[in-house]
Amino acid sequence: MKKNRIEDLALFGGKPAFDQTLHVGRPNIGDRGRLLARFNDMLDRDWLTNNGPFVHDFERRIEQLLGVKHCVAMCNGTVALEIAARALNLTGEVIVPSFTFISTAHCLQWQEITPVFCDVDPETYTIDPGRIESLITPRTSGIIGVHLWGNTCRVDDIEAIAEKHGLKLLFDASHSFGCSHRGRMVGSFGCAETFSFHATKFINTFEGGAVVTNDDELAEKMRLMKNFGFAGMDRVIYIGTNGKMSEIAAAMGITSLEDMEGFIACNRNNYHGYRRRLEGWPGLKLMAYDEREKNNYQYVVLEIDPEQAGLSRDDLLTVLHAEGVRARRYFYPGCHKMEPYRSYFPHAGLLLPVTERLADRVLCLPTGTQVADRDIDLICDLIHFITGQADAILPFVRSERIAQ
Ligand SMILES: Cc1ncc(COP(=O)(O)O)c(C=O)c1O
């Protein structure tokens, strides 16, 4: 229901706009019939894990879709990053953005490699190539770029820096499955790229991930590493871990891939719905997708300029949450402000002004197959109303946040 008076807002005692909370990243479930048929096949085969036929099929489909030689499926995106970093022999220091999910930093620190945080470009939200070189030291072994929210990194510039300094280049493409960069699918840039197929991602395997690469040797090493180093029955030839994807996960992944175009069409429709309603509204900027490229439109990212909008991102979020709109502060407060990095590098923020500004200003809005056009209209009506009434709403919102 559209709100016309401040008393109608849930925070002021009104009925929440949504009875059922709307979330960012509710799972896309593809064709349930085909999914259940695959589960039955799997049970009939008695083959639940250990590089089964579904995992094999899932990997080959991804290679074909992305035009890349090797896809190595993993149990999740974090392990994919850890294994890729290890297989690339990353050591010492690796340059990464702080404006990302914590896994991008943790995959390094987990193996005692120091993440060195680099600021991001204010337009694309991805690592700023102009700031990378000043962070290189004799201990630097690599760079991890993150194609954040489907925005691809400035790949050419980063590749040139990596080549000039002899550094390994890995991309965390967790958000960018199905996206392209200069007409080429994400997946074959750098030494390798990683994906997450977590349930919140638009292509999901419940939990899952993958590393893709054109490097035969690297792929072989990662296949060994994800399977304890086993090269055959009773024959371990390498240090390894358990990074395997299960058959049930791959069955979900294959079904998800079959419905990928439908998911993208739905995300695109949602994104443009938000765009039509929010574009030009004072103080609000919706992240743009480069329409010349393939995009998955998986994230609807809103940046709030508190001076122009009359209230901050956190103020808006407090009111939206009360209405049942669970928008999220991705990626607040930035990796450098989380432990252990916060204690290790207490002054890192001095070199990360764009990251800190964005971390305070952006939020992700609900989208995906479970969000309808009318939900988007209602969310946009709410955002218009809240920002239009900011002066009257603010004192109450702030006291409410202190009380929480
Ligand atoms: C940018 C980024 N990197 C890595 C990951 C880790 O993926 P997973 O949750 O599959 O371990 C995520 C997950 O959300 C992510 O957003």
The ligand as an SDF file (V2000), in Angstrom:
LIG
                    3D

 16 16  0  0  0  0  0  0  0  0999 V2000
   32.9940  -11.0250   -4.1180 C   0  0  0  0  0  0  0  0  0  0  0  0
   32.8350  -12.3630   -3.4510 C   0  0  0  0  0  0  0  0  0  0  0  0
   33.9070  -13.1560   -3.3400 N   0  0  0  0  0  0  0  0  0  0  0  0
   33.8280  -14.3700   -2.7720 C   0  0  0  0  0  0  0  0  0  0  0  0
   32.6440  -14.8470   -2.2500 C   0  0  0  0  0  0  0  0  0  0  0  0
   32.6220  -16.1630   -1.5560 C   0  0  0  0  0  0  0  0  0  0  0  0
   31.7820  -17.0790   -2.1420 O   0  0  0  0  0  0  0  0  0  0  0  0
   31.1220  -18.2680   -1.2890 P   0  0  0  0  0  0  0  0  0  0  0  0
   30.0510  -17.6680   -0.4390 O   0  0  0  0  0  0  0  0  0  0  0  0
   30.5770  -19.1700   -2.3550 O   0  0  0  0  0  0  0  0  0  0  0  0
   32.1860  -18.9070   -0.4910 O   0  0  0  0  0  0  0  0  0  0  0  0
   31.4970  -14.0510   -2.3350 C   0  0  0  0  0  0  0  0  0  0  0  0
   30.2410  -14.5570   -1.7790 C   0  0  0  0  0  0  0  0  0  0  0  0
   29.2710  -13.9230   -1.6130 O   0  0  0  0  0  0  0  0  0  0  0  0
   31.5940  -12.7670   -2.9470 C   0  0  0  0  0  0  0  0  0  0  0  0
   30.5300  -11.9500   -2.9990 O   0  0  0  0  0  0  0  0  0  0  0  0
  1  2  1  0
  2  3  1  0
  2 15  2  0
  3  4  2  0
  4  5  1  0
  5  6  1  0
  5 12  2  0
  6  7  1  0
  7  8  1  0
  8  9  2  0
  8 10  1  0
  8 11  1  0
 12 13  1  0
 12 15  1  0
 13 14  2  0
 15 16  1  0
M  END
$$$$
